[in-house]
Amino acid sequence: MQTILGAGGAIGTELAKALAAFTTDIRLVSRNPKKVNASDNLLSANLLDAAAVSKAVAGSDIVYLVAGLEYKARVWEAQWPVVMRNTIDACKQHGAKLVFFDIIYMYDPAYLGHLTEETPIRPVSRKGAVRAAIAQTLLDEIKAGKLQAMIVRAADFLGMKNSVLTDLVGRNFAKGKKANWIGNPDKRHSFTYTVDAGRATALLGNTPDAYGQVWHLPTDNTPLTGKQWMEAFAQTFQTQPRYNLTTRGMMTILGLFIPVLREVKEMAYQFEEDYGFDSSKFTNRFHIKATPYTESVQQVAAAIKAGK
């Protein structure tokens, strides 16, 4: 059995679709799981409950931790270490392999223009510090030989869920509104297409020699500037690439009235400089390239037009 902890989110749904190519014995775990494949087994669980996580992992050969927590630093600080410890302990107890889906917040911003699996860890945000700590917890278990596991990482998402690019650019253009852009629209910014991320995560999880490593998931290696992203989406909706710009200073003021902007502000540095995500390790190993940005934008736009 292969189990997804945190099913139903941006990655969990795409991962469930992709896993169907490897097994029909899939368990989807979340607070309110819904079937993706007809044969999926559903289990409701709170990942903060150690006993519930152990029950969810029992009988699994491979476990994928792809959960997303509320986007607040204090929530991450309180809950992510618990979720990671519960998952590690359950996998060790039941002899399951673990694939942890991670993001890039822990990397040193000095290397933001070219991020690889070897980029130094130096978080400059509270959320980044949390991600660095839980990743290190898992790496320590791997190094000690106590667990077969890997970390897979993605850039910011391009997809139908949890995607700033889709929500602030694609969906706005679809409604005839201006796009919103954070930071400097003349800087390049990589986005990982969530369909590619789901497929690659499934493949890595079912590749025995991929364990014990960190992998960047396939991402087009020609990142566009903010203006180019907006132009690409505007073209699909046959509109002009008009946009409003939100700077870090504006977030300070608007954050008094819009709480989420207070959380986004500490990550704004990622939109103020070039952000390049290198997934050549995956491409060289599996000879699979990411979906080109021109195609992924068209596919996301088509889904928006279809009301998804």
C-alpha positions as CSV (number, residue, x, y, z in Angstrom):
1,M,0.0,0.0,0.0
2,Q,1.1,3.6,-0.7
3,T,-0.3,6.3,1.6
4,I,-0.6,10.0,1.1
5,L,-0.7,12.1,4.3
6,G,-2.3,15.4,3.4
7,A,-4.3,14.2,0.5
8,G,-6.6,16.6,-1.4
9,G,-4.2,19.5,-1.6
10,A,-2.3,21.0,-4.5
11,I,0.2,18.1,-4.6
12,G,-1.8,15.4,-3.0
13,T,-4.4,15.3,-5.7
14,E,-1.9,15.2,-8.6
15,L,0.2,12.6,-6.7
16,A,-2.8,10.3,-6.2
17,K,-3.5,10.5,-10.0
18,A,0.1,9.6,-10.8
19,L,0.4,6.8,-8.3
20,A,-2.4,4.9,-10.1
21,A,0.3,4.0,-12.7
22,F,2.3,2.1,-10.0
23,T,-0.4,0.6,-7.7
24,T,-4.1,0.3,-7.2
25,D,-3.6,0.1,-3.4
26,I,-3.6,3.8,-2.4
27,R,-4.7,5.2,0.9
28,L,-5.7,8.9,1.1
29,V,-5.4,10.5,4.5
30,S,-6.6,13.9,5.6
31,R,-9.3,15.4,7.8
32,N,-11.9,15.0,5.0
33,P,-10.4,12.8,2.3
34,K,-12.1,12.4,-1.1
35,K,-11.4,9.8,-3.7
36,V,-9.3,10.6,-6.7
37,N,-9.1,7.1,-8.2
38,A,-12.1,4.7,-7.9
39,S,-10.1,2.2,-5.8
40,D,-8.7,4.7,-3.3
41,N,-9.0,3.8,0.4
42,L,-10.0,6.8,2.5
43,L,-9.0,7.5,6.1
44,S,-9.8,10.6,8.2
45,A,-7.0,11.6,10.5
46,N,-5.4,14.5,12.3
47,L,-1.7,14.5,11.6
48,L,-1.1,16.2,15.0
49,D,-2.4,13.0,16.7
50,A,0.4,10.4,16.9
51,A,-1.9,7.5,17.3
52,A,-4.0,8.6,14.3
53,V,-0.8,8.9,12.2
54,S,0.3,5.4,13.3
55,K,-3.0,4.0,12.2
56,A,-2.9,5.8,8.9
57,V,0.6,4.5,8.2
58,A,0.0,0.9,9.3
59,G,0.3,-1.5,6.4
60,S,2.0,1.0,4.1
61,D,5.1,0.3,2.0
62,I,5.6,4.0,1.0
63,V,4.3,7.1,2.8
64,Y,4.1,10.5,1.1
65,L,4.0,13.5,3.5
66,V,2.5,16.3,1.3
67,A,0.5,18.1,4.0
68,G,0.0,21.9,3.9
69,L,-0.6,23.8,7.2
70,E,-2.3,27.2,7.7
71,Y,0.0,29.9,6.2
72,K,1.0,31.4,9.5
73,A,4.5,31.4,11.1
74,R,3.2,30.7,14.6
75,V,1.1,27.7,13.3
76,W,4.1,26.3,11.4
77,E,6.3,26.7,14.5
78,A,3.9,24.9,16.7
79,Q,2.6,22.2,14.4
80,W,5.2,21.2,11.7
81,P,7.7,19.6,14.2
82,V,4.8,17.5,15.6
83,V,3.6,16.4,12.2
84,M,7.2,15.5,11.1
85,R,7.9,13.6,14.4
86,N,4.6,11.7,14.2
87,T,5.2,10.7,10.6
88,I,8.8,9.6,11.2
89,D,7.8,7.6,14.3
90,A,4.9,5.9,12.4
91,C,7.1,5.0,9.4
92,K,9.8,3.5,11.7
93,Q,7.2,1.6,13.7
94,H,5.6,0.1,10.6
95,G,8.7,-0.3,8.4
96,A,7.5,2.2,5.7
97,K,9.6,4.3,3.4
98,L,8.9,8.1,3.6
99,V,8.8,10.7,0.9
100,F,8.6,14.3,2.2
101,F,7.4,17.0,-0.1
102,D,9.2,20.2,0.8
103,I,9.6,23.8,-0.5
104,I,12.7,26.1,-0.8
105,Y,12.2,28.6,2.1
106,M,15.2,27.3,4.0
107,Y,17.8,28.1,1.2
108,D,20.3,30.9,1.5
109,P,18.8,33.9,-0.4
110,A,22.3,34.8,-1.7
111,Y,21.8,31.8,-4.1
112,L,18.2,32.5,-5.0
113,G,19.1,33.0,-8.7
114,H,20.3,29.4,-9.1
115,L,18.9,26.9,-6.5
116,T,20.1,23.3,-6.6
117,E,20.0,20.4,-4.1
118,E,23.4,21.6,-2.8
119,T,22.4,25.2,-2.1
120,P,23.4,26.2,1.5
121,I,20.8,26.2,4.1
122,R,20.4,29.7,5.7
123,P,16.8,30.7,6.3
124,V,16.0,34.4,6.8
125,S,12.3,34.0,7.7
126,R,10.4,32.3,10.5
127,K,8.8,29.9,8.1
128,G,12.1,29.2,6.5
129,A,13.6,28.3,9.9
130,V,10.8,25.8,10.5
131,R,11.3,24.2,7.1
132,A,15.1,23.9,7.8
133,A,14.5,22.3,11.2
134,I,12.0,19.7,10.1
135,A,14.1,18.8,7.0
136,Q,17.2,18.4,9.2
137,T,15.2,16.1,11.6
138,L,14.4,13.8,8.7
139,L,18.0,14.0,7.3
140,D,19.3,13.0,10.7
141,E,17.1,9.9,10.7
142,I,18.3,9.0,7.3
143,K,22.0,9.5,8.2
144,A,21.6,7.4,11.3
145,G,20.2,4.5,9.2
146,K,16.9,4.5,11.0
147,L,14.6,5.3,8.1
148,Q,14.5,5.0,4.3
149,A,13.4,8.4,3.2
150,M,13.9,11.2,0.8
151,I,13.1,14.9,0.4
152,V,11.6,16.2,-2.8
153,R,11.4,20.0,-3.3
154,A,9.4,22.3,-5.6
155,A,9.5,26.0,-6.5
156,D,6.4,28.1,-6.0
157,F,3.4,26.4,-7.5
158,L,1.8,26.8,-10.9
159,G,-1.5,24.9,-10.7
160,M,-5.1,25.0,-9.6
161,K,-4.6,25.1,-5.8
162,N,-2.3,27.1,-3.5
163,S,-0.8,29.0,-6.5
164,V,-0.1,32.7,-6.1
165,L,0.5,33.0,-9.8
166,T,-2.8,31.3,-10.8
167,D,-4.9,33.2,-8.2
168,L,-3.4,36.7,-8.6
169,V,-2.7,36.6,-12.3
170,G,-4.7,33.9,-14.1
171,R,-8.0,34.1,-12.2
172,N,-7.9,37.9,-12.2
173,F,-7.5,38.1,-15.9
174,A,-10.3,35.6,-16.3
175,K,-12.6,38.0,-14.4
176,G,-11.5,41.0,-16.4
177,K,-9.5,42.4,-13.5
178,K,-5.9,43.6,-13.3
179,A,-3.4,41.1,-12.2
180,N,-1.5,41.6,-8.9
181,W,2.3,41.2,-8.7
182,I,4.5,41.1,-5.7
183,G,8.0,42.6,-5.8
184,N,9.9,43.4,-9.0
185,P,8.1,42.4,-12.2
186,D,11.3,42.6,-14.1
187,K,12.9,39.7,-12.2
188,R,12.7,36.1,-13.3
189,H,10.7,33.6,-11.2
190,S,10.5,29.8,-11.5
191,F,7.2,28.0,-10.9
192,T,6.8,24.3,-10.7
193,Y,3.7,22.9,-12.5
194,T,1.9,20.8,-9.9
195,V,1.0,18.1,-12.5
196,D,4.8,17.6,-13.1
197,A,5.4,17.7,-9.3
198,G,2.8,14.9,-8.7
199,R,4.1,12.7,-11.4
200,A,7.7,13.1,-10.4
201,T,7.0,12.5,-6.7
202,A,5.2,9.2,-7.6
203,L,8.1,8.1,-9.8
204,L,10.8,9.0,-7.2
205,G,8.8,7.2,-4.4
206,N,8.8,4.0,-6.6
207,T,12.5,4.2,-7.5
208,P,14.5,2.3,-4.8
209,D,17.8,4.0,-5.4
210,A,16.3,7.5,-5.1
211,Y,16.1,7.2,-1.4
212,G,18.6,8.9,1.0
213,Q,18.7,12.0,-1.2
214,V,17.2,15.4,-1.9
215,W,15.6,15.9,-5.3
216,H,14.3,19.0,-7.0
217,L,11.2,18.2,-9.0
218,P,11.1,19.0,-12.7
219,T,10.7,22.7,-13.4
220,D,11.1,24.5,-16.7
221,N,14.7,25.8,-16.7
222,T,13.8,29.1,-18.6
223,P,12.0,31.1,-15.9
224,L,10.1,34.1,-17.0
225,T,10.0,37.6,-15.5
226,G,6.9,38.7,-13.7
227,K,5.9,40.8,-16.8
228,Q,6.4,37.8,-19.1
229,W,4.2,35.6,-16.8
230,M,1.5,38.2,-16.9
231,E,1.8,38.6,-20.7
232,A,1.5,34.8,-21.1
233,F,-1.7,34.6,-19.1
234,A,-3.1,37.7,-20.6
235,Q,-2.7,36.2,-24.1
236,T,-4.7,33.1,-23.2
237,F,-7.5,35.3,-21.9
238,Q,-7.3,37.7,-24.8
239,T,-6.8,40.7,-22.6
240,Q,-4.1,43.3,-21.8
241,P,-1.5,42.4,-19.2
242,R,-2.5,45.2,-16.9
243,Y,-1.4,44.8,-13.3
244,N,-1.2,46.4,-9.8
245,L,2.2,46.2,-8.0
246,T,2.5,45.3,-4.3
247,T,5.8,46.2,-2.7
248,R,7.1,45.2,0.7
249,G,6.4,48.7,2.0
250,M,2.8,48.4,0.9
251,M,2.5,45.1,2.6
252,T,3.4,46.7,5.9
253,I,0.6,49.1,5.6
254,L,-2.0,46.8,4.0
255,G,-1.1,44.1,6.6
256,L,-2.8,46.2,9.2
257,F,-6.1,45.4,7.4
258,I,-5.3,42.2,5.5
259,P,-3.6,39.7,7.9
260,V,-2.4,37.3,5.2
261,L,-0.1,40.0,3.8
262,R,1.7,40.1,7.1
263,E,2.6,36.4,6.5
264,V,3.6,37.0,2.9
265,K,5.8,39.9,3.7
266,E,8.7,37.9,5.2
267,M,8.8,35.9,1.9
268,A,8.6,38.9,-0.4
269,Y,12.4,38.8,-1.0
270,Q,11.8,35.8,-3.3
271,F,10.0,38.2,-5.7
272,E,12.6,41.0,-5.4
273,E,15.5,39.2,-7.1
274,D,15.8,36.6,-9.8
275,Y,14.5,33.2,-8.5
276,G,15.9,30.2,-10.5
277,F,15.1,26.6,-9.6
278,D,17.4,24.0,-11.1
279,S,16.0,20.5,-11.5
280,S,18.7,19.1,-13.8
281,K,19.5,16.3,-11.3
282,F,16.1,14.8,-11.9
283,T,16.2,15.4,-15.6
284,N,19.6,13.8,-16.0
285,R,18.6,10.8,-13.9
286,F,15.2,10.1,-15.5
287,H,15.4,11.8,-18.9
288,I,12.1,13.5,-18.2
289,K,11.7,17.2,-18.8
290,A,9.2,19.6,-17.2
291,T,6.2,20.8,-19.1
292,P,7.3,24.0,-21.0
293,Y,5.8,27.1,-19.4
294,T,3.9,27.9,-22.6
295,E,2.0,24.7,-22.3
296,S,1.5,24.7,-18.5
297,V,0.0,28.3,-18.7
298,Q,-2.4,27.2,-21.4
299,Q,-3.4,24.1,-19.4
300,V,-4.1,26.2,-16.3
301,A,-5.9,28.8,-18.2
302,A,-8.1,26.1,-19.8
303,A,-8.9,24.8,-16.4
304,I,-9.9,28.2,-15.1
305,K,-12.1,28.7,-18.2
306,A,-13.7,25.4,-17.4
307,G,-14.6,26.7,-13.9
308,K,-12.1,24.7,-11.9
